[in-house]
Amino acid sequence: MSNLNLSNNKFLIIVAGPTAVGKTRLSINLAKHYQSEIFSADSRQLYRQMSIGTAKPSEEELSQVKHHFIDMADISSPYTVGHYAEDIRKTLAIYFQQHDVAVVTGGTGLYLRALLEGLDEFPDVTPDIYDIYQQKLDIYGLDWLLNLLKELDPDYYDVVDKSNPRRIIRALGVIHVSGKPYTSFINTTRNDTLPYHVIEILLEIPRQELYERIDKRVEEMLTAGLIEEARNLYPYKGLRALETVGYQELFTYFEGACTLDDATALIQQNSRRYAKRQMTWFRKYGNWQIFHPAHFNAIVKYIDSIISGRVSS
């Protein structure tokens, strides 16, 4: 660790970026360098039963640095962004009593915003409102709902998972009862009362390189046992936690609706689309300093410059 006096300062290093960009390796190296622990901001890695398909850190990686918010929930007990916002702030408050630097890493943009900015309360939407849009989906199809969302809230349309009708119906229900865009209920102002300084690192690599990494990772997941993991989870396929790339495509394969090769290609394609949505989200929200994940020394130099400036001020 750099020789810095941090006695009166606390620093939260955020490492964000799309799937397969290299967040895990960099975060572990940063945590070792700054003698800190890692706090996950991944909405799927927190589930105990989902490991291979979520690219959870390996046992060897988890043994190198203490991790939080990994394997903390059961898929049968939904864990919301609201739960995360409350739990991570409480956990960090306790952590910072004994430590000066923490590393938060993950690709779930809404989790990161909930930590940094908090969440406004969403209006109550009664089931009959959701039923209206479910009926529209049944009659007119998903594209009709997407076009409506694009008209009513183009910002959320840009980042929403367009293959997930539940999220689209949820957004339209909120818009219906409030008369406001869904995105208006996500705070856009940084909470300046956070008791730590935030250092935001966004990892980017050329798109073709990222897509090649994603394709390779999917192949490695299958070799590591993703099919068996998904088969064990298939009886629970209706749970919200399993509305996740890598599992849904294999569930379709198990049902005989496609071949394994088709499912593999779909996982790769949907993972690439997910990465694109992640980058769209990060470009919209945050005060990021962008780095290639291989540029460790440059990242440390940048972090140290901020820490030094805060400590000396």
C-alpha positions in Angstrom: 0.0 0.0 0.0 1.1 3.5 -0.6 2.6 5.2 2.5 -0.3 7.5 3.2 -1.9 8.8 6.5 -5.5 7.9 6.2 -6.4 8.3 9.9 -9.1 10.9 9.3 -10.3 9.9 5.8 -12.2 7.0 4.4 -12.1 6.0 0.7 -14.5 3.9 -1.3 -13.0 2.7 -4.6 -15.6 1.6 -7.1 -14.5 -0.7 -9.9 -17.3 -1.0 -12.5 -17.6 -2.2 -16.1 -19.3 -4.7 -18.3 -19.3 -8.5 -17.9 -16.0 -10.2 -18.6 -14.0 -7.0 -18.7 -11.7 -8.0 -15.8 -13.3 -6.5 -12.7 -12.6 -9.4 -10.4 -8.8 -9.7 -11.0 -8.3 -5.9 -10.8 -10.4 -5.6 -7.7 -8.4 -8.3 -5.9 -5.2 -6.7 -6.9 -6.4 -3.3 -5.6 -7.7 -4.8 -2.4 -4.3 -6.4 -1.7 -2.5 -3.1 -2.6 -4.6 -1.1 -0.2 -5.0 -3.8 2.4 -8.8 -3.6 2.0 -11.8 -5.9 1.5 -14.1 -6.3 -1.4 -17.9 -5.6 -1.5 -19.8 -7.0 -4.4 -22.3 -5.0 -6.4 -23.6 -7.9 -8.5 -27.3 -8.7 -8.2 -26.8 -12.4 -9.0 -23.5 -13.4 -7.3 -25.1 -12.8 -4.0 -27.2 -16.0 -4.5 -25.6 -19.2 -3.1 -27.0 -21.6 -5.8 -25.8 -19.5 -8.8 -22.0 -19.7 -9.2 -20.8 -20.8 -12.6 -23.4 -18.9 -14.5 -22.7 -15.6 -12.7 -18.9 -15.8 -13.0 -18.6 -15.7 -9.3 -15.0 -15.4 -8.0 -13.4 -18.8 -7.6 -12.7 -20.4 -4.2 -9.0 -19.5 -4.8 -9.9 -15.9 -5.5 -12.2 -15.6 -2.6 -9.4 -16.9 -0.3 -7.1 -14.1 -1.3 -9.2 -11.2 -0.1 -12.3 -11.2 2.1 -15.4 -10.6 0.0 -18.9 -9.4 1.1 -22.3 -9.8 -0.6 -21.2 -13.1 -2.2 -23.3 -16.2 -1.4 -25.4 -14.3 1.1 -29.0 -15.1 -0.1 -31.1 -18.0 -1.2 -32.8 -17.9 -4.7 -36.1 -18.5 -3.0 -35.8 -15.3 -0.9 -35.9 -12.3 -3.3 -33.2 -9.7 -2.6 -34.1 -6.3 -3.9 -32.0 -3.2 -4.7 -33.7 -1.7 -1.7 -32.3 -4.4 0.6 -28.9 -4.0 -1.0 -28.9 -0.2 -0.5 -29.7 -0.6 3.2 -27.4 -3.5 3.9 -24.3 -2.3 2.2 -24.4 1.1 3.8 -24.8 -0.5 7.2 -22.0 -3.0 6.4 -19.6 -0.2 5.2 -20.3 1.9 8.3 -19.1 -1.0 10.5 -16.2 -1.8 8.2 -14.9 1.8 8.1 -14.6 1.9 11.9 -11.5 -0.3 11.5 -10.5 0.3 7.9 -9.7 3.3 5.7 -10.2 1.9 2.1 -12.9 -0.4 0.7 -13.3 -1.7 -2.8 -16.7 -2.1 -4.3 -17.0 -3.9 -7.6 -19.8 -5.2 -9.9 -21.7 -4.7 -13.1 -25.1 -4.0 -11.6 -25.5 -0.3 -12.2 -28.6 0.1 -10.2 -26.9 -1.4 -7.1 -24.0 1.1 -7.4 -26.4 4.0 -7.8 -28.4 2.8 -4.8 -25.2 2.8 -2.7 -24.1 6.2 -3.9 -27.3 8.1 -4.4 -30.0 6.2 -2.6 -33.4 5.3 -4.2 -36.6 7.2 -4.2 -39.7 5.4 -3.2 -41.6 3.9 -6.1 -45.4 4.4 -6.1 -47.6 1.4 -5.3 -48.9 -0.3 -8.4 -51.9 -2.6 -7.9 -51.9 -6.0 -9.7 -54.8 -5.0 -11.9 -52.5 -2.3 -13.5 -49.8 -4.9 -14.2 -52.6 -7.1 -15.7 -53.4 -4.4 -18.2 -49.9 -4.6 -19.6 -49.7 -8.3 -19.4 -52.8 -8.5 -21.6 -51.2 -6.0 -24.0 -48.1 -8.3 -24.1 -50.3 -11.4 -24.8 -52.2 -9.6 -27.6 -49.7 -7.4 -29.3 -46.3 -8.9 -28.2 -43.2 -7.6 -26.6 -42.3 -5.1 -29.4 -45.5 -3.2 -28.8 -44.6 -2.8 -25.1 -41.1 -1.7 -26.0 -42.3 0.9 -28.4 -44.6 2.3 -25.7 -41.8 2.4 -23.2 -39.6 4.1 -25.7 -42.2 6.8 -26.1 -42.9 7.3 -22.4 -39.4 6.9 -21.0 -36.6 6.8 -23.6 -33.9 6.9 -21.0 -35.0 3.7 -19.4 -35.7 2.1 -22.8 -32.0 2.6 -23.5 -30.8 0.5 -20.6 -33.6 -2.0 -19.8 -33.2 -5.7 -20.6 -35.4 -5.7 -23.7 -35.8 -9.5 -23.5 -37.3 -9.3 -20.0 -41.0 -8.5 -20.2 -41.4 -8.5 -16.4 -39.1 -5.4 -16.1 -40.8 -3.7 -19.0 -44.3 -4.3 -17.5 -43.0 -3.1 -14.1 -41.8 0.2 -15.6 -45.0 0.8 -17.5 -47.0 0.1 -14.4 -45.1 2.7 -12.5 -45.4 5.2 -15.3 -49.2 4.5 -15.5 -49.9 5.3 -11.9 -47.5 8.2 -11.4 -47.7 9.9 -14.8 -43.9 10.3 -14.6 -41.0 8.4 -16.3 -39.8 5.3 -14.4 -36.3 6.8 -14.4 -37.5 9.9 -12.4 -37.8 7.6 -9.4 -34.1 6.9 -9.4 -32.2 9.7 -7.7 -29.9 11.7 -10.0 -28.2 13.8 -7.3 -25.2 12.4 -5.4 -25.7 12.0 -1.7 -23.0 14.4 -0.3 -23.6 13.1 3.2 -21.8 9.8 2.5 -19.1 9.4 5.2 -16.4 8.5 2.7 -14.8 9.8 -0.4 -15.8 7.9 -3.6 -13.3 7.1 -6.3 -15.0 5.8 -9.5 -13.1 3.5 -11.9 -14.7 2.3 -15.1 -13.0 -0.5 -17.0 -13.3 -0.5 -20.8 -11.6 -2.4 -23.6 -12.2 -2.4 -27.3 -15.6 -3.8 -28.2 -14.3 -6.7 -30.3 -11.9 -7.7 -27.6 -14.7 -7.6 -25.0 -17.0 -9.7 -27.2 -14.2 -12.3 -27.7 -13.7 -12.5 -24.0 -17.4 -13.0 -23.5 -17.6 -15.8 -26.0 -14.6 -17.5 -24.5 -16.0 -17.1 -21.0 -19.3 -18.8 -22.0 -17.3 -21.7 -23.4 -15.3 -22.0 -20.1 -18.5 -21.9 -18.1 -19.9 -24.8 -20.0 -16.7 -26.7 -19.5 -16.8 -25.9 -15.8 -20.3 -27.4 -15.4 -22.8 -24.8 -16.2 -25.2 -27.3 -17.7 -25.3 -29.3 -14.5 -25.7 -26.2 -12.4 -28.6 -25.0 -14.6 -30.2 -28.4 -14.6 -30.2 -28.4 -10.8 -31.9 -25.0 -10.8 -34.4 -25.9 -13.5 -37.2 -26.8 -11.0 -37.0 -23.2 -9.8 -37.0 -21.6 -13.2 -39.9 -19.3 -12.4 -38.0 -17.5 -9.6 -37.0 -13.9 -10.4 -33.3 -14.6 -9.6 -33.2 -17.1 -12.4 -34.3 -14.6 -15.1 -30.6 -14.4 -15.9 -28.5 -14.9 -19.0 -26.9 -18.3 -19.1 -29.7 -20.0 -17.3 -32.8 -19.0 -19.3 -31.2 -20.2 -22.6 -30.3 -23.6 -21.0 -33.8 -24.0 -19.6 -35.1 -23.6 -23.2 -32.6 -26.3 -24.3 -33.8 -28.6 -21.5 -37.4 -28.2 -22.8 -36.3 -29.4 -26.2 -37.0 -26.1 -27.9 -33.4 -25.7 -29.2 -30.1 -27.6 -29.5 -27.2 -27.1 -27.1 -25.3 -25.4 -29.9 -28.2 -23.0 -30.3 -28.4 -22.3 -26.5 -24.7 -21.7 -26.4 -24.8 -19.2 -29.2 -27.8 -17.5 -27.5 -25.9 -17.2 -24.2 -23.0 -15.6 -26.0 -25.3 -13.2 -28.0 -27.4 -12.2 -24.9 -24.2 -11.7 -22.9 -22.9 -9.4 -25.5 -26.2 -7.5 -25.5 -26.1 -7.3 -21.7 -22.5 -5.9 -21.8 -23.7 -3.2 -24.2 -26.6 -2.2 -21.9 -24.2 -2.1 -19.0 -21.9 0.3 -20.8 -24.9 2.5 -21.8 -25.9 2.7 -18.2 -22.4 3.6 -16.9 -22.0 6.3 -19.6 -25.3 7.8 -18.4 -24.6 7.7 -14.7 -21.5 8.3 -12.7 -18.3 10.4 -12.6 -16.0 7.7 -14.0 -12.3 7.7 -14.8 -11.9 5.2 -17.6 -9.0 2.7 -17.7 -8.0 -0.5 -19.5 -8.1 -3.3 -16.8 -4.4 -4.1 -17.6 -3.2 -0.7 -16.6 -2.9 -1.4 -12.9 0.0 1.0 -12.2 -1.9 3.9 -13.9 -5.0 3.1 -11.8 -3.1 3.0 -8.6 -1.4 6.3 -9.5 -4.8 7.9 -10.1 -6.2 6.6 -6.8 -3.2 7.7 -4.9 -3.4 11.2 -6.3 -7.0 11.5 -5.0 -6.2 10.1 -1.6 -3.2 12.3 -1.3 -5.2 15.4 -2.2 -7.9 14.6 0.3 -5.5 13.7 3.1 -3.5 16.9 2.6 -6.5 19.2 2.3 
